[in-house]
Amino acid sequence: MNQTLATELYLMGFSSDIKTNCFLFLLFLIVYFITFVGNSVIICVVFYSPPLHVPMYFFLCILSFLDLSYSSTVLPKLLSDLLFTDRTISLFACAIQLDLLLLLGGTECLLLALMAYDRYLAICRPLHYPLLMRWSICYCLTAILGFTAFIMFVLPSLLMPLPICYPNQVNHFMCEVLAVLKLACDKIYLSELVIFSTSFLSLLLPFLCIIISYTCIIVSVLKIRSKGRSKAFSTCSSHVSVVILFFGTGMIMYIGPSSLHSSNREKYISVVYVILTPMLNPIIYTLNNRDVKTTFRKVLSK
């Protein structure tokens, strides 16, 4: 009762040195530009190219939209904080950013598992694929992913709001749930339990499904001819790269003995899955996918 409740938060960011902040501003501005252009190009190429109107590229288009929204939730505020000394953010704006990150990140975890299942059906069950992954099912699965992510990640934060006390300094460049949780006035045992449970459901279970799917894919691919084998491995290698990068950093961040302690280590890990992964996704998929590269050349030629 004697504590004063905070009405805004101060994001400490990376550094208070002007030269360092100017360098980071240029670096993250380039990263955001590549992220915006790369994901926008994939969305436009898939949308305007009828040969790519198949479930695989539909899910890739959704992934690009999520990555674009994910980085746009964080980077504009980060770029502003690097240029100006006022790094405060209201609790309402912080809550919106936090919930958007939870919603988009949770949806992407589930989507990557669905993309692995899609590749499993296409390679291991090719005769059943047109029936099991018809467009009506794809649309329903996409809606289910978003609704599930909202129920699992956003709804608990709305039902269990925590008052924030002074000091209101967040050792982070964004409103990350673990960093903000350290400033709560009340006991956070229930919140910690919810975070661990949702992290288990959103990271370990989808990752396990992905491992099982690709194990079946590898077994099936080894049985086909060498020409078809190389094409199948090329199609799946991009997805595996994204999965390792995204889930690996996510599990380091949220699952482990020190996952509930905000520090510089967690802050720099967040850079990988919040800033770098959305930039690398379109590059990885473009470089490893012949259909996307061929269609992109045709669009440029026109």
Summary of the structure (lengths in Angstrom):
residues: 302
radius of gyration: 20.8
end to end distance: 67.6
largest distance: 73.0
contacts: 957
relative contact order: 0.15
helix: 76%
strand: 4%
